[in-house]
């Protein structure tokens, strides 16, 4: 297995990512031990699958000037603990058009968001869908996603995402996403 040799001989190789059925076969032959492993469902909403979503007035598109509030929200979400939330990188990605963040604000604080990463002319990956625990069950994440879907489908983009949270999965399916494949991320 050529991939196993490359991964095993590269001292900088520290992550194995791919379709789970394939990564499981590769992991059996690795010399490096797998420290941890996490599975995700990969889901997609094609631009041709037009959804009947409407823009929500209480959701707005954040700009570079809102980056600190975005980072503050992420830091309060337990699922994002340990993630790198670099404000300069987020601002730069907004400027370059690689990242969008749709947010809901209450009392001067962002309480929910849905964003894109890896945007290009054909597609975008949805990331960082979250709501503060104290603000759950108010449809905030759904509203942020509806605005995101509305804008990106208007641009003809296909949307994709990875998820491992059943509650989030129910929202994605309700909005038209279809599970495509199971993916695995393993730290070596």
C-alpha positions in Angstrom: 0.0 0.0 0.0 1.7 3.1 -1.3 -0.3 5.5 0.9 0.6 3.6 4.1 4.3 3.9 3.2 4.1 7.6 2.5 2.2 8.3 5.8 4.4 6.1 7.9 7.6 7.6 6.6 6.5 11.2 6.8 7.3 12.5 10.3 4.9 15.5 9.7 2.0 13.3 8.9 -0.3 13.7 11.9 -3.8 13.4 10.5 -5.6 10.9 8.3 -8.9 12.1 6.7 -11.1 10.4 4.2 -14.1 8.2 3.5 -14.4 5.9 6.5 -14.5 2.6 4.7 -11.1 3.5 3.1 -9.4 5.1 6.1 -10.3 2.0 8.3 -8.4 -0.2 5.8 -5.4 2.1 5.8 -5.3 2.5 9.6 -4.7 -1.3 10.0 -1.4 -1.1 8.3 0.0 2.2 9.7 3.2 2.1 11.8 2.1 5.2 13.7 -0.5 4.6 16.3 -3.9 6.3 16.0 -4.3 8.6 19.0 -8.0 9.4 18.4 -10.6 9.0 15.7 -13.8 10.7 15.0 -16.5 9.9 12.4 -18.7 12.4 10.6 -21.5 12.2 8.1 -20.9 14.2 4.9 -24.1 15.8 3.5 -24.9 17.9 0.5 -27.5 20.3 -0.9 -27.1 20.8 -4.6 -27.8 24.1 -6.1 -30.5 22.4 -8.3 -32.3 21.3 -5.1 -34.0 24.7 -4.6 -35.4 25.0 -1.1 -38.3 27.1 -0.2 -36.4 29.1 2.4 -37.0 32.8 3.1 -34.7 35.5 4.5 -35.1 36.1 8.2 -35.0 39.7 9.2 -33.3 39.0 12.6 -30.3 37.4 10.8 -27.5 39.4 9.3 -24.3 38.8 7.5 -21.3 39.6 9.7 -18.4 41.7 8.3 -14.7 42.1 9.2 -15.7 44.5 11.9 -17.7 41.8 13.6 -14.9 39.3 13.9 -14.4 39.7 17.7 -18.1 39.0 18.4 -17.9 35.9 16.2 -14.8 34.6 18.1 -16.5 35.4 21.4 -19.5 33.2 20.4 -17.3 30.4 19.3 -15.4 30.5 22.6 -18.7 29.9 24.5 -19.7 26.8 22.5 -18.4 23.6 24.1 -18.3 21.7 20.8 -15.7 24.3 19.5 -13.4 23.9 22.5 -9.8 23.5 21.3 -10.5 24.8 17.9 -8.3 27.7 16.6 -10.4 30.8 16.3 -7.9 33.3 14.9 -9.6 36.7 14.4 -7.0 37.8 11.8 -7.5 34.7 9.7 -11.3 35.0 9.9 -11.2 38.7 8.9 -8.8 37.9 6.0 -11.1 35.1 4.8 -14.1 37.3 4.9 -12.2 39.9 2.9 -11.2 37.3 0.3 -14.7 35.9 0.0 -13.8 32.5 1.4 -15.9 32.8 4.6 -19.4 34.2 5.4 -21.0 34.2 8.8 -24.7 34.7 9.3 -25.5 35.6 12.9 -28.3 36.5 15.3 -27.6 39.1 18.0 -29.4 39.5 21.3 -28.5 42.3 23.8 -25.3 43.1 22.0 -24.1 39.5 22.0 -24.0 37.0 19.1 -26.1 34.0 20.2 -26.2 31.9 17.0 -24.4 31.6 13.7 -23.9 29.5 10.6 -20.9 30.1 8.4 -19.2 29.0 5.2 -15.6 28.0 4.6 -13.8 27.0 1.5 -16.1 29.0 -0.7 -15.4 29.0 -4.5 -17.5 29.9 -7.6 -19.3 26.5 -7.5 -19.7 25.5 -3.9 -19.2 26.2 -0.2 -18.8 24.2 2.9 -21.0 25.0 5.9 -19.2 25.2 9.2 -19.6 26.5 12.7 -23.3 26.2 13.0 -24.0 27.0 16.7 -26.3 28.5 19.2 -25.5 29.4 22.8 -26.9 26.8 25.2 -29.1 29.4 26.9 -30.6 30.4 23.5 -31.4 26.9 22.1 -34.9 25.8 20.9 -35.7 29.2 19.4 -35.0 28.2 15.7 -31.9 30.5 15.7 -29.5 28.0 14.0 -32.3 27.2 11.4 -32.8 30.9 10.7 -29.1 31.5 10.2 -28.9 28.4 7.8 -32.0 29.6 5.9 -30.4 32.9 5.1 -27.1 31.2 4.2 -28.9 28.7 1.9 -31.0 31.4 0.3 -28.0 33.6 -0.6 -25.7 30.8 -1.8 -28.4 29.0 -3.8 -29.2 32.3 -5.4 -25.6 32.3 -6.6 -26.0 28.8 -7.9 -23.7 27.2 -5.3 -23.8 23.6 -4.0 -23.5 23.4 -0.3 -21.9 20.6 1.8 -21.1 20.0 5.4 -19.8 17.4 7.9 -21.7 16.7 11.1 -21.7 14.2 14.0 -24.5 15.7 16.0 -27.9 14.1 15.6 -29.8 17.3 16.6 -28.0 19.2 13.9 -28.6 16.4 11.4 -32.3 16.7 11.9 -32.1 20.4 11.0 -29.9 19.8 8.0 -32.3 17.1 6.7 -35.3 19.3 7.2 -33.6 21.9 5.1 -33.0 19.4 2.3 -29.4 18.1 2.9 -28.8 14.5 1.9 -26.2 12.3 3.6 -23.7 11.1 1.0 -20.9 9.2 2.9 -19.4 8.7 6.3 -16.0 10.3 6.8 -13.3 9.7 9.4 -10.7 12.1 10.9 -7.9 10.3 12.8 -5.0 11.9 14.7 -1.8 10.0 14.5 
